[in-house]
Amino acid sequence: QTGPWCLQVSIPDGLFLSLGLVSLVENVLVVIAITKNRNLHSPMYSFICCLALSDLMVSISLVLETAIILLLEAGALVTRAALVQQLDNVIDVLICGSMVSSLCFLGVIAIDRYISIFYALRYHSIVTLPRARRAIVGIWVASIFFSTLFITYYNHTAVLICLVTFFLAMLALMAILYVHMLTRAYQHAQGIAQLQKRQGSTRQGFCLKGAATLTIILGIFFLCWGPFFLHLTLIVLCPQHPTCSCIFKNFN
């Protein structure tokens, strides 16, 4: 139960539908641009294309779920409760699968960029298209398997702990890799600045740009997925606490 101080925030379903449609169009354009342009048929852009497909699955699920809710509330759609429940399970599997695959592809992209910087001369022999395809297939298969498993046993605490741990592990991986890349690039820029007798201005400008880029990458990552995993964490830590119940009420 929630306390008397709990204020529920009501967000119109139409807003969710609009955001889902905008995201759907954007990700479709990304996929089309990569598939149509032969110059983008490389491992890195293959990972980016798969990331867009993962986000596209979220958009489709959001649009479908919101549209069904609006139709049911308006009385324009009449169906059995069992069918609605089955459809809800399918949507949950899509959302969970896209979440797992999206986090995996974000991590793979970070690893790809790391290899391109620290092993530049061997990059094309390490990151090949066959290896990239195997990684992509493995991620999709694992995402479908684990999402089905998670939805089947969603009421088990161990499942929620696994999801939260997975999110934190990917966040830590990305932070470590990007900070290491930023450090290496900073050292490289510092050496160039010393040769050009412009150490102060070049170093400061690069530091600000690199720090801003790193902050944006990790900030957007945490902003997009953080609330969802915060919700799961609170379910594990305080399922009955009034404060947590208030948050659950607004999430639902």
N, C-alpha and C positions, 0 to 999 in steps of 0.2 A: 504494500500500500504506500501511496505517496503522502507527504505531509501537506498541511493546508497552504504552505508557502509555494508549493509547486505550480509553476506557470507553464501551461502547455502551449507550445508554439504551433500554430496551424499554417501549413504551407499548402496552397492550392494544388490539386492534382494536375491541373493544366500546366503549372510551372514545370513539374517533373516531366510531363509529356513533351513540352517545348524543349527542355534541356536534352532530353533523350533524342529528339529528332535532329537537333543541331549537332550533337555528338555523332549521331549515325551518319549524317551527310559528310561531316569532316573526315571521319575515318574511311568512308567509302572513297572519297577523293584521294586520300593518301594511298590506299591500296591500288586504285586505278593508276595513279601517277607512277608508282613503283613498277607495276606489272607492264605498263605500256612503254616505259623508257628502258631501252636495252642497256644504257649506260649505268643504270641502277641495279642491274642483276648481279649483285655481289653479296657475299655473306652478310655484311653489315646491314645492307638495305633489306635483305631477306628477313633478318631479325626484326627490323623496324616494321616491315610489312606484317609480320606475325603479331607484333605488339598492337598494331592498328586493328588486326582481326580480333584480338582478344578484347580490346576496347569496344569494337563493333558488336561483339556478343553481349556486352553489358548494355549497350544502347538498345539493341533489339529487345533484350529481356525487360528493360525498363519501360520502353514504349509499349510492349505487349501487355505487361502487367498493369500499367496505368490505364491503358485503353479498356482492358477487361473490367477494371474497377469502376471506371466511369460508365461503361455500358450497363453493368449490374446495378449501379446506384440509380441510373436513369430508367431502369426497367426495360431497356431495349434488348437485353440479352437474358434469356431464361434458360437455365441449365441445371443439372443435378449437382448437389453439393460434392458428391464423390468425384465428378468430372473436374470441378473447379479445384479440388484438392490435388488431383493428379497433375493438372496443368501447373499448379503452383509448385509442385515438386520438380517438374521439368524446368521451370524457370529458375528455381533455386539451384539446380544442378548447373545450368548455363552460367548463372552469376558466379557460383563458386568455382567452376572450371575456368572461367575467364579471369577470375581473381588470381588463381594459382598460376595460370599460364602468363598473365601479364607481369606478375612479380618475377617469374622465371626469366622471361625475355628481357626485362629491365636489367636483371643481373647478368644475363649473357651479353647484352650490349655493353655493359660496363667492363666485363672481362675482355670482350673484343677490342675495345678502345685501349685497355691496359696493354694488351699484347702488341697493338699497333705502335705504341709509344716505347715500350721497354724492349721489344723484340722486332724492331722495324724491319731489319734486313731479312728476317726469317718469317715475317708475318704471312706472306702468301703461301709459304710451305706449311705453316701451322694451321692457319684458318683457311681451309679449302672448302669449295662448294659441297663436295660429298660429306665432309665432316659437319658442315653447317646443316645440311639436310637431315643427317642422322640426329643431330641435336634437336632440330625442330620437331621431327617425328617423335622423338623420345619425350619432349616436353608436352606435346599435345596428348600423347597416350597416357602419360603420368597424370596430367591435369584431369582428363576424363575419369580415370580410375579413382583418383583421390577425391575428386568432387562428388562422385557417386557414393563413395565410402563415407565422406563427411556428412552428406545429407541423410544417409541411412542411419547414421549414429550421431545425429546432431545434438541429442540430449545428453550425451556422455561428456563429462568434464575433460577427459583426456583428449577428445577431438578438438575442443576449443583451445586447450593448451598447445596442442600441436600447431594449430593455425596461427596463434599469436607468436609462438616461438619461430615459426617459419617467416613471418613478417619481420620480426626483429632481426633475424639472421640475415635476411636480404638487405635490410636497411643498414646493418653493420658492414656487410660486404661492399655495398655501394659506397658507403662513407670512406672505408679504408682504401678502396681502389682509387676513387676520385681524389682523395687527399694526397695519396702517393703520386698520382699523375700530376696534380697541381704543384707538388713540391719539386718533382723532376723538371717540369716545364719552367718553374721559377728559377731553378738553378741554371738552366740552359739560357734563359733570358738574361740572367745576371752576368754570365760569362760573355755574352755578346755585348752587353752594355759596357763592360770593362774594356773590351777591345775598341769600342767606338767612343770611349771617353764620355759616355753619357749615362753613367751608372745610376745616378739618382732618379732622373725623370723616368727612364725606361722601366726600372725596377718597381717604382711606385705605381706606374700606370698598369703594368702587368699584374701586380699584386691585387690591385683593386678589381680589374676585369676578371681575373681568375677566381677571386673570392666571391664575386657577384655571381658568376656562372655556377660555381659549386653550390652556393646558397640557393639559387633558383632551382637547380636540378633536385637537390635533396628536399627543398621546401615543398615543391610541387608534389613530389613522391609522397611525402608525409601528409600533406594537406588532402590529397585524394584518397589515400587508404587509411590514414590515421584514425578518423572517426569510426570506421567500421571495426577496426581491431580494438579500439578503446571500448566499444560496445561489447565485444566478445570478452575482453579482460574483465569488465565489470560484472558480466554474467558469472564468471568464475569466482571473483573475489567477494562480491557483495550482492548476491541475487535478491535478497530480501530487505536490504537497507532502503529507507525512504528516499535518500538522495539518489541512489542508483535506480530505484523504481521510477523516479521522476524523469531521469535520463532515458530509461527504457520507453516510457510513455511518449516522449517526444520523438524517439527514433522510430517507433511504430506508427 
